[in-house]
Amino acid sequence: MYTVKTLKKVILIATVSATVVLAGCATRPESISASTIAYEKYMNLTCNQLAVARSDARTDLVEVSNKQNTKANWDFATVFFVLIPASQISGDYEAEVVKLKGTVEAIETAQIIKKCE
């Protein structure tokens, strides 16, 4: 029969192990913060050009976010089989998500300052 002390140790070890393993998983795109990109870079564009640039950046962001979500899903699945998140081996798209989120924010700031509709 297990003692309460032994069970507490097992639970503690399992919790710590799960935390360590899951901490290495790919981050969901919605939890990733944007990088700071200067909006001044876009101030020389017309409102129409800004609209196109924002649309392009948003399209790219959706594509990269989908890839990042796929990595996170694979991590969740593989961590239970091999205890190593797949993205630890193959990498993820977090840096691209950070950059594209920052780009979208910078373009939107330029649009606001230029009073684009």
VENDAQUI-V469742 format. One record per residue. N is the residue number from 1. RES is the residue in one small letter. PHI is phi in radians with two decimals (none if undefined). OMEGA is omega in whole degrees, 0 to 359 (* if undefined). D_LAST is the distance of its C-alpha to the last C-alpha in Angstrom with 2 decimals. Layout:
n:N res:RES phi:PHI omega:OMEGA d_last:D_LAST
n:N res:RES phi:PHI omega:OMEGA d_last:D_LAST
//
This chain:
n:1 res:m phi:none omega:179 d_last:71.71
n:2 res:y phi:-1.43 omega:176 d_last:68.73
n:3 res:t phi:-1.53 omega:178 d_last:68.69
n:4 res:v phi:-1.07 omega:180 d_last:65.76
n:5 res:k phi:-1.10 omega:179 d_last:65.49
n:6 res:t phi:-1.15 omega:179 d_last:65.30
n:7 res:l phi:-1.10 omega:178 d_last:62.64
n:8 res:k phi:-1.11 omega:178 d_last:60.52
n:9 res:k phi:-1.12 omega:180 d_last:60.82
n:10 res:v phi:-1.10 omega:179 d_last:59.82
n:11 res:i phi:-1.11 omega:179 d_last:56.77
n:12 res:l phi:-1.10 omega:180 d_last:55.78
n:13 res:i phi:-1.10 omega:179 d_last:56.22
n:14 res:a phi:-1.12 omega:180 d_last:54.25
n:15 res:t phi:-1.14 omega:179 d_last:51.37
n:16 res:v phi:-1.10 omega:179 d_last:51.28
n:17 res:s phi:-1.07 omega:180 d_last:51.53
n:18 res:a phi:-1.10 omega:179 d_last:48.68
n:19 res:t phi:-1.11 omega:180 d_last:46.48
n:20 res:v phi:-1.10 omega:182 d_last:47.29
n:21 res:v phi:-1.16 omega:182 d_last:46.68
n:22 res:l phi:-1.23 omega:178 d_last:43.40
n:23 res:a phi:-1.14 omega:180 d_last:42.09
n:24 res:g phi:-1.52 omega:182 d_last:42.15
n:25 res:c phi:-1.30 omega:177 d_last:39.95
n:26 res:a phi:-1.08 omega:181 d_last:36.51
n:27 res:t phi:-1.41 omega:176 d_last:33.74
n:28 res:r phi:-1.18 omega:183 d_last:31.32
n:29 res:p phi:-0.95 omega:181 d_last:27.75
n:30 res:e phi:-1.19 omega:178 d_last:26.42
n:31 res:s phi:-1.70 omega:182 d_last:28.95
n:32 res:i phi:-1.68 omega:179 d_last:27.92
n:33 res:s phi:-1.47 omega:179 d_last:25.97
n:34 res:a phi:-1.31 omega:172 d_last:23.44
n:35 res:s phi:-1.40 omega:177 d_last:24.73
n:36 res:t phi:-1.56 omega:178 d_last:23.46
n:37 res:i phi:-2.15 omega:183 d_last:21.66
n:38 res:a phi:-1.18 omega:178 d_last:20.62
n:39 res:y phi:-1.21 omega:181 d_last:16.94
n:40 res:e phi:-0.99 omega:179 d_last:18.37
n:41 res:k phi:-1.03 omega:184 d_last:19.27
n:42 res:y phi:-1.86 omega:185 d_last:15.73
n:43 res:m phi:-1.20 omega:180 d_last:14.95
n:44 res:n phi:-1.47 omega:179 d_last:16.49
n:45 res:l phi:-1.52 omega:175 d_last:14.07
n:46 res:t phi:-1.32 omega:178 d_last:11.51
n:47 res:c phi:-1.06 omega:178 d_last:7.85
n:48 res:n phi:-1.11 omega:179 d_last:9.48
n:49 res:q phi:-1.13 omega:178 d_last:12.28
n:50 res:l phi:-1.12 omega:180 d_last:10.53
n:51 res:a phi:-1.10 omega:179 d_last:9.16
n:52 res:v phi:-1.17 omega:180 d_last:12.80
n:53 res:a phi:-1.08 omega:179 d_last:14.33
n:54 res:r phi:-1.14 omega:179 d_last:12.79
n:55 res:s phi:-1.07 omega:178 d_last:13.92
n:56 res:d phi:-1.09 omega:181 d_last:17.25
n:57 res:a phi:-1.14 omega:178 d_last:17.76
n:58 res:r phi:-1.14 omega:177 d_last:17.19
n:59 res:t phi:-1.07 omega:178 d_last:19.61
n:60 res:d phi:-1.09 omega:180 d_last:22.06
n:61 res:l phi:-1.11 omega:178 d_last:21.84
n:62 res:v phi:-1.08 omega:181 d_last:22.70
n:63 res:e phi:-1.09 omega:181 d_last:25.55
n:64 res:v phi:-1.23 omega:177 d_last:26.97
n:65 res:s phi:-1.10 omega:177 d_last:26.65
n:66 res:n phi:-1.10 omega:178 d_last:28.66
n:67 res:k phi:-1.12 omega:180 d_last:31.24
n:68 res:q phi:-1.14 omega:177 d_last:31.45
n:69 res:n phi:-1.09 omega:177 d_last:32.00
n:70 res:t phi:-1.08 omega:178 d_last:34.71
n:71 res:k phi:-1.06 omega:180 d_last:36.37
n:72 res:a phi:-1.11 omega:178 d_last:36.34
n:73 res:n phi:-1.13 omega:177 d_last:37.87
n:74 res:w phi:-1.10 omega:178 d_last:40.51
n:75 res:d phi:-1.04 omega:181 d_last:41.29
n:76 res:f phi:-1.05 omega:181 d_last:41.86
n:77 res:a phi:-1.25 omega:186 d_last:44.14
n:78 res:t phi:-1.32 omega:183 d_last:46.07
n:79 res:v phi:-1.11 omega:180 d_last:46.69
n:80 res:f phi:-1.39 omega:181 d_last:49.04
n:81 res:f phi:-1.63 omega:185 d_last:51.02
n:82 res:v phi:-2.13 omega:180 d_last:51.39
n:83 res:l phi:1.08 omega:176 d_last:50.12
n:84 res:i phi:-2.30 omega:177 d_last:47.81
n:85 res:p phi:-1.09 omega:182 d_last:44.08
n:86 res:a phi:-1.02 omega:182 d_last:43.39
n:87 res:s phi:-1.20 omega:176 d_last:40.50
n:88 res:q phi:-1.16 omega:181 d_last:43.11
n:89 res:i phi:-1.63 omega:188 d_last:44.67
n:90 res:s phi:-1.74 omega:181 d_last:41.82
n:91 res:g phi:1.47 omega:178 d_last:38.91
n:92 res:d phi:-2.41 omega:186 d_last:35.45
n:93 res:y phi:-1.99 omega:185 d_last:31.77
n:94 res:e phi:-1.02 omega:181 d_last:30.90
n:95 res:a phi:-1.08 omega:179 d_last:30.23
n:96 res:e phi:-1.21 omega:178 d_last:27.75
n:97 res:v phi:-1.08 omega:179 d_last:25.92
n:98 res:v phi:-0.99 omega:183 d_last:25.85
n:99 res:k phi:-1.14 omega:182 d_last:24.45
n:100 res:l phi:-1.18 omega:175 d_last:21.74
n:101 res:k phi:-1.08 omega:178 d_last:20.58
n:102 res:g phi:-1.13 omega:179 d_last:20.48
n:103 res:t phi:-1.10 omega:179 d_last:18.57
n:104 res:v phi:-1.05 omega:180 d_last:15.78
n:105 res:e phi:-1.09 omega:180 d_last:15.73
n:106 res:a phi:-1.13 omega:179 d_last:15.83
n:107 res:i phi:-1.13 omega:179 d_last:12.92
n:108 res:e phi:-1.12 omega:177 d_last:10.77
n:109 res:t phi:-1.13 omega:178 d_last:12.30
n:110 res:a phi:-1.06 omega:179 d_last:11.57
n:111 res:q phi:-1.10 omega:180 d_last:7.79
n:112 res:i phi:-1.15 omega:181 d_last:8.33
n:113 res:i phi:-1.10 omega:180 d_last:10.88
n:114 res:k phi:-1.44 omega:180 d_last:9.17
n:115 res:k phi:1.01 omega:176 d_last:6.43
n:116 res:c phi:-1.32 omega:179 d_last:3.79
n:117 res:e phi:-1.69 omega:* d_last:0.00
//
